[in-house]
């Protein structure tokens, strides 16, 4: 028995959901959340609008999945850098490297990060994503530094990374090294913080 001529055969496409998520991130990286319409994302993923509604209950679900994937991707890189460090000095060098040459170097990642922060500022559901992202960063830093230092260092990394990405003047890597040292090395005469 053959299908009626007007009925289309569904194409087997097991990666369609992942492709939609990746396309969502690509579109947001180009035009921001405000410009990321379902139609534009579907076109970037090369799927029908019906596929969008089949795989995601709505735009919010797609955005949460996409930003969750993005945060995990950046966190994985962050953790990988710090996991290779065998002591605090190597960890300091890894942090400097993250700030000066790895995190948010891609302009798309900068846009995605700020779009996620904007959503998180308005919606506690997205704040859960940013909280989990920060917790993973601090956990990676705590392999080498006490929790209080890890929290300060995480904030320093974020701040310096954003400044470096948005500033119109080049940043001196030695300034980054000095800042990391100020946060991670105890002042003379100060007892070390217990771990």
Beta strands, then each sheet from edge to edge (+ up, - down):
end
